[in-house]
Amino acid sequence: MTTDTKQHTTKNKTAFHPVAWGVILGTFLSRTGFFMTIPFLGIYLGQVKGIDPATIGAILALSLFAGTWGSFVGGALSDRIGRYPVMIASMALWSLVFIGFAFADATWLFFLLSGLNGLFRSLFEPTARALLTDVTPEERRTDVFNARYFAINVGGAIGPLIGLKLGIGGSSSLVPFMLSAAIYFFYAIVLVIFSIKYKPPAVNDSGSVTVKQMVGIMITDKVFLYFLIGNIFVFGAYSHLDTTLSQYIGHERIGTYSLLFIINTLSVVTLQYPLAKLMKRFSSLTALKAGCLFFGLGLLGLGSFDQIIFLALSMIVFTLGEILCFVIGDVLIGEIAPAHLRGAYYGASGFAFIGQSICTWLGGILLQTLGFDHGPLIFSILMLLTFVAYPFFHRGQQLREQQTGQTGKSTNVVSGT
């Protein structure tokens, strides 16, 4: 870290660094814009543009596929040239993608825009997470990642309501897309101001790595490797929230889908901190194993029930998996990654997006092949795919315990105290 950054970090270890607050508040703004439009993109493409479910699945999958490889580039690049340049450029270019969605008509344009959406997101996200880790003391990282995730889900609760109010998903989707673009461009300007006001953490050029070396990291760090493989299936499960599920429920009941999406985000807001406190009793990889089970069971319920009360309960179960897997996963990476390779590790974690890509495409194929009347069968298949994560997390836990020589709470990365 530079002297300025270190002074902010050590001056008051009970408070977050101003840069961390900037990332957290900016995350709230950007995710509000994101959730205002992207979760409804599948509905928009089907109902307004008349694209079939399998093609929609492929369009949405391309975003996630591009994100898989973009994460490698973004993480390594942020270690080499710095966090701010990557974050500012990706956010500014990302704003143009939303403008493109507002005016595109040709199917090939939606493929292109979807790919760019995933690319710029994957450049920004690991870099922002690495910056949070850079400016936050180890004992406060769980708190700062919880705050970031809280901001994501407050934006996730507000965004869909604004999007629906402005007519997203229908023929009047121009305003929501343009508003999202404006939010992203504003955040890029805020990041420029922060880069001037607060000196960024020093970048260790000798420690930066190439994409090829990042692949080597994945292979040689066995705990990280098993974590990544498990995350492929976990991320695949999460991808169905705004892809397969949006088509399955939203094609006839957009109001019900919007309500479920809001329940998801409000559940994160209300359950995140109590659940994190509870999981202090267990190791991080135990939490990940429980999370993948909750993910799968929640998916099964969402595809099997019609009554809103049972759909809501299923979404809460799904959300428990989301909290356990994503918040704790971020902190785990921060602990096992060497300081000069944090960007690379967070970037390499984007490899799990390949699970989102494949499962998004698979969900669209299942909907078109089996039909919208076979929800229980479709989501049973998706549940079983989610459960595949369990043995990989379990093996990673065994190796982690062997490395540390500890088996209990001492391997836990959830504790923020």
C-alpha positions in Angstrom: 0.0 0.0 0.0 1.0 3.6 -0.4 1.6 5.8 2.6 -1.8 7.6 2.2 -3.6 4.3 2.0 -1.8 2.8 4.9 -2.5 5.9 7.1 -6.3 5.6 6.4 -6.2 1.9 7.0 -4.3 2.0 10.3 -5.7 5.2 11.7 -9.0 3.7 12.6 -9.3 -0.1 12.3 -13.0 0.1 13.4 -14.0 2.1 10.3 -13.8 1.5 6.6 -11.3 3.3 4.4 -12.9 6.1 2.3 -12.1 4.2 -0.9 -14.0 1.2 0.5 -17.0 3.4 1.1 -16.7 4.7 -2.4 -16.7 1.2 -3.8 -19.6 0.2 -1.6 -21.8 3.2 -2.4 -20.8 3.0 -6.1 -21.8 -0.7 -6.0 -25.2 0.3 -4.7 -25.7 2.8 -7.6 -24.4 0.5 -10.3 -26.4 -2.5 -9.1 -29.6 -0.4 -9.0 -29.0 0.3 -12.6 -28.1 -3.3 -13.4 -31.2 -4.8 -11.7 -33.4 -2.1 -13.3 -32.8 -3.8 -16.7 -30.7 -7.0 -17.0 -33.0 -9.4 -15.0 -35.8 -8.5 -17.4 -33.7 -8.8 -20.5 -34.9 -12.4 -21.2 -38.5 -11.2 -21.0 -37.8 -8.2 -23.1 -36.1 -10.3 -25.8 -39.0 -12.8 -25.9 -42.0 -10.5 -25.6 -40.8 -7.4 -27.4 -38.2 -8.8 -29.9 -39.9 -12.1 -30.5 -36.8 -14.3 -30.0 -37.3 -18.0 -29.1 -36.3 -19.3 -25.6 -33.2 -21.3 -26.8 -31.8 -18.3 -28.6 -32.5 -16.1 -25.6 -30.6 -18.6 -23.5 -27.7 -18.5 -25.9 -27.7 -14.7 -25.8 -27.7 -14.5 -22.0 -25.1 -17.3 -21.9 -22.7 -15.4 -24.1 -22.6 -12.6 -21.5 -21.5 -15.1 -18.8 -19.1 -16.9 -21.2 -17.4 -13.6 -22.0 -17.3 -12.9 -18.3 -15.4 -16.1 -17.6 -12.4 -15.1 -19.7 -12.7 -11.4 -19.0 -12.1 -12.0 -15.3 -8.7 -13.5 -16.1 -7.7 -10.4 -18.0 -9.2 -7.9 -15.6 -7.6 -9.5 -12.5 -4.2 -9.7 -14.1 -4.4 -6.3 -15.6 -5.4 -4.7 -12.3 -2.3 -6.1 -10.7 -0.2 -4.8 -13.5 -1.5 -1.3 -14.2 -3.6 -0.6 -11.1 -7.1 -0.9 -9.9 -8.5 2.5 -10.8 -7.7 2.5 -14.6 -9.4 -0.9 -15.0 -12.4 0.1 -13.0 -12.9 3.5 -14.7 -12.5 2.2 -18.2 -14.8 -0.8 -17.7 -17.5 1.3 -16.0 -17.5 4.0 -18.8 -17.6 1.4 -21.6 -20.3 -0.6 -19.7 -22.6 2.4 -19.8 -22.5 2.3 -23.6 -23.8 -1.3 -23.6 -27.0 -0.2 -22.0 -27.5 2.5 -24.6 -27.0 -0.3 -27.2 -29.7 -2.5 -25.6 -32.1 0.4 -25.8 -31.7 0.8 -29.6 -30.7 -2.6 -30.9 -33.1 -4.6 -33.1 -31.1 -7.3 -34.8 -30.5 -10.6 -33.0 -26.7 -10.5 -33.7 -26.5 -7.1 -32.0 -28.0 -8.6 -28.9 -25.4 -11.3 -29.0 -22.7 -8.7 -29.3 -24.1 -6.4 -26.5 -24.6 -9.4 -24.2 -21.0 -10.4 -24.7 -19.8 -6.9 -24.0 -22.0 -6.7 -20.9 -20.3 -9.8 -19.5 -16.9 -8.6 -20.5 -17.0 -5.2 -18.8 -18.7 -6.7 -15.7 -15.9 -9.2 -15.4 -13.3 -6.6 -15.8 -14.8 -4.4 -13.1 -15.9 -6.9 -10.4 -12.7 -8.7 -9.5 -10.8 -5.4 -9.6 -13.3 -3.8 -7.2 -13.1 -6.7 -4.9 -9.3 -6.7 -4.9 -9.3 -2.9 -4.2 -11.6 -3.5 -1.2 -9.1 -6.1 0.1 -6.2 -3.8 -0.5 -7.6 -1.0 1.7 -9.2 -3.1 4.4 -7.3 -4.8 7.3 -7.7 -8.5 7.4 -9.9 -8.5 10.6 -12.4 -6.2 8.8 -12.6 -7.9 5.4 -15.7 -10.0 6.3 -17.4 -6.8 7.4 -16.5 -4.9 4.2 -17.6 -7.7 2.0 -20.8 -8.0 3.9 -21.4 -4.3 3.4 -20.7 -4.6 -0.3 -23.1 -7.5 -0.6 -25.7 -5.6 1.4 -25.3 -2.7 -1.1 -25.7 -5.1 -4.0 -29.0 -6.4 -2.6 -30.4 -3.0 -1.6 -29.8 -2.1 -5.2 -31.4 -5.4 -6.2 -34.5 -4.5 -4.2 -34.9 -1.0 -5.6 -33.8 -1.6 -9.2 -36.6 -4.0 -10.3 -39.2 -1.7 -8.8 -37.9 1.3 -10.7 -37.6 -0.8 -13.8 -41.2 -2.0 -13.6 -42.4 1.5 -12.9 -40.6 2.7 -16.0 -41.9 -0.1 -18.2 -39.0 -2.5 -18.5 -39.8 -5.8 -20.2 -42.3 -4.1 -22.5 -42.2 -1.9 -25.6 -41.4 1.1 -23.4 -37.9 -0.1 -22.3 -35.9 2.9 -23.6 -36.0 5.0 -20.5 -34.8 2.2 -18.1 -31.9 1.3 -20.3 -30.9 5.0 -20.7 -31.2 5.6 -17.0 -28.9 2.6 -16.3 -26.4 4.0 -18.8 -26.5 7.4 -17.0 -25.9 5.8 -13.6 -22.9 3.8 -14.9 -21.3 6.9 -16.5 -21.8 8.9 -13.3 -20.1 6.2 -11.3 -17.1 6.3 -13.7 -16.8 10.0 -13.0 -16.9 9.3 -9.2 -14.1 6.8 -9.6 -12.0 9.4 -11.5 -12.5 11.8 -8.5 -11.5 9.1 -6.0 -8.4 8.1 -8.0 -7.3 11.8 -7.8 -8.2 12.3 -4.1 -6.9 9.0 -2.7 -3.7 7.5 -3.9 -4.3 3.9 -5.1 -2.5 1.0 -3.4 1.0 0.4 -5.0 1.1 -2.1 -7.7 3.9 -4.7 -7.6 4.9 -5.1 -11.2 7.2 -7.9 -10.4 4.4 -9.8 -8.9 1.9 -9.3 -11.7 1.1 -12.4 -13.7 0.0 -13.3 -17.1 -3.2 -15.2 -18.0 -1.1 -18.4 -18.5 0.4 -18.0 -15.0 -3.1 -17.5 -13.6 -4.0 -20.9 -15.0 -1.0 -22.2 -13.2 -2.2 -20.7 -10.0 -5.5 -22.6 -10.4 -3.7 -25.9 -10.9 -1.1 -25.6 -8.2 -3.2 -24.1 -5.4 -5.4 -27.2 -4.7 -7.7 -25.6 -2.2 -8.4 -22.8 -4.6 -8.9 -25.3 -7.5 -11.5 -27.3 -5.7 -13.2 -24.1 -4.6 -13.3 -23.0 -8.2 -14.7 -26.3 -9.5 -17.4 -26.3 -6.9 -18.2 -22.6 -7.7 -18.8 -23.6 -11.3 -21.9 -25.5 -10.2 -22.9 -22.9 -7.6 -22.7 -20.0 -10.1 -24.6 -22.1 -12.5 -27.4 -22.4 -10.0 -27.5 -18.7 -9.3 -27.6 -17.9 -13.1 -31.1 -19.3 -13.3 -32.5 -16.5 -11.2 -32.4 -13.9 -13.9 -32.3 -16.3 -17.0 -34.2 -19.6 -16.8 -36.5 -18.5 -14.0 -37.2 -15.1 -15.6 -38.4 -17.0 -18.8 -40.2 -19.7 -16.9 -42.2 -17.5 -14.6 -41.9 -14.1 -16.3 -43.3 -15.1 -19.7 -46.8 -15.2 -18.2 -46.4 -13.7 -14.7 -43.9 -10.9 -14.8 -45.4 -9.4 -11.6 -44.8 -12.7 -9.8 -41.2 -12.9 -11.0 -40.6 -9.3 -10.0 -42.0 -10.1 -6.5 -39.7 -13.1 -6.2 -36.7 -11.1 -7.3 -37.5 -8.5 -4.6 -38.0 -11.2 -2.0 -34.5 -12.5 -3.0 -32.8 -9.2 -2.4 -34.8 -8.3 0.7 -33.9 -11.8 2.2 -30.2 -11.1 1.6 -30.6 -7.7 3.4 -32.4 -9.2 6.4 -30.7 -12.6 6.7 -27.1 -11.8 5.7 -25.7 -10.6 9.0 -27.5 -13.1 11.3 -26.4 -15.9 9.1 -22.8 -14.7 9.0 -22.8 -14.6 12.8 -24.2 -18.1 13.0 -21.6 -19.4 10.6 -18.8 -18.2 12.7 -19.2 -21.5 14.5 -18.2 -23.4 11.3 -15.4 -23.4 8.8 -15.9 -21.4 5.6 -16.0 -24.5 3.4 -18.6 -26.1 5.6 -20.7 -23.0 4.9 -20.1 -23.4 1.2 -21.3 -27.0 1.3 -24.5 -26.0 3.1 -24.9 -23.2 0.6 -24.9 -25.5 -2.4 -27.6 -27.6 -0.8 -29.8 -24.6 -0.2 -29.3 -23.4 -3.7 -30.4 -26.8 -5.2 -33.5 -27.1 -2.9 -34.5 -23.6 -3.6 -34.4 -24.2 -7.4 -36.5 -27.3 -7.1 -39.2 -25.4 -5.2 -39.2 -22.5 -7.6 -39.8 -24.9 -10.5 -42.4 -27.0 -8.7 -44.8 -24.7 -7.0 -47.5 -22.3 -8.3 -48.7 -20.8 -5.0 -47.0 -17.5 -4.2 -46.4 -18.5 -0.5 -44.4 -21.6 -1.5 -42.6 -19.8 -4.2 -41.6 -17.1 -1.7 -40.4 -19.8 0.8 -38.4 -21.5 -2.0 -36.8 -18.1 -2.9 -35.8 -17.6 0.7 -34.1 -21.1 0.7 -32.4 -20.2 -2.6 -31.2 -16.9 -1.0 -29.7 -18.7 2.0 -27.4 -20.6 -0.5 -26.6 -17.3 -2.2 -25.5 -15.7 1.1 -23.4 -18.6 2.2 -21.6 -19.2 -1.1 -20.9 -15.7 -2.3 -20.1 -13.6 0.8 -17.9 -16.3 2.4 -16.4 -17.2 -1.0 -15.1 -13.7 -1.4 -13.5 -13.6 2.0 -11.9 -17.0 1.5 -10.1 -15.8 -1.6 -8.8 -12.8 0.3 -7.4 -15.1 2.9 -5.7 -17.6 0.7 -4.3 -15.3 -1.9 -0.9 -13.7 -1.6 -1.1 -9.9 -1.2 0.6 -9.2 -4.6 -1.7 -11.7 -6.4 -5.1 -10.7 -5.0 -6.2 -9.3 -8.3 -5.1 -12.5 -10.1 -6.9 -14.7 -7.6 -10.1 -12.7 -7.8 -9.8 -12.6 -11.5 -9.2 -16.4 -11.7 -12.3 -16.9 -9.6 -14.2 -15.6 -12.6 -13.6 -19.0 -14.1 -16.7 -20.1 -12.3 -18.7 -17.9 -14.6 -18.4 -20.7 -17.1 -20.9 -22.5 -15.0 -23.3 -19.6 -15.4 -22.8 -19.6 -19.1 -23.4 -23.3 -19.6 -26.4 -23.5 -17.2 -28.0 -20.4 -18.7 -27.8 -22.0 -22.2 -28.9 -25.4 -20.8 -31.9 -23.8 -19.0 -33.1 -22.2 -22.3 -32.7 -25.5 -24.1 -34.6 -27.4 -21.4 -37.4 -24.9 -21.6 -37.7 -25.1 -25.4 -37.3 -28.9 -25.5 -39.4 -30.0 -22.5 -41.8 -27.0 -22.6 -43.0 -24.6 -19.9 -45.4 -27.2 -18.5 -42.5 -29.4 -17.2 -41.1 -27.1 -14.5 -40.6 -29.8 -11.8 -38.6 -32.0 -14.2 -36.5 -29.1 -15.6 -35.7 -27.7 -12.1 -35.0 -31.2 -10.7 -32.2 -31.5 -13.3 -30.9 -28.1 -12.4 -31.0 -29.0 -8.7 -28.9 -32.2 -9.3 -26.3 -30.2 -11.2 -26.1 -27.8 -8.2 -25.4 -30.7 -5.8 -22.3 -31.7 -7.8 -20.5 -28.8 -6.0 -20.7 -30.5 -2.7 -17.9 -33.1 -3.1 -15.5 -30.5 -4.5 -16.1 -28.2 -1.5 -15.7 -31.1 0.8 -12.3 -32.1 -0.7 -11.2 -28.5 -0.6 -12.1 -28.4 3.1 -10.0 -31.5 3.8 -7.0 -30.1 2.0 -7.4 -26.7 3.8 -7.5 -28.5 7.2 -4.4 -30.5 6.3 -2.5 -27.3 5.3 -3.4 -25.4 8.5 -3.3 -28.3 10.9 -6.6 -27.2 12.3 -10.0 -28.6 11.9 -12.5 -26.3 13.7 -13.4 -22.7 13.9 -9.7 -21.7 13.5 -10.0 -22.3 9.7 -13.1 -20.1 9.6 -12.9 -17.0 7.4 -16.4 -15.8 8.3 -15.4 -14.1 11.5 -15.0 -10.4 11.3 -14.2 -9.8 14.9 
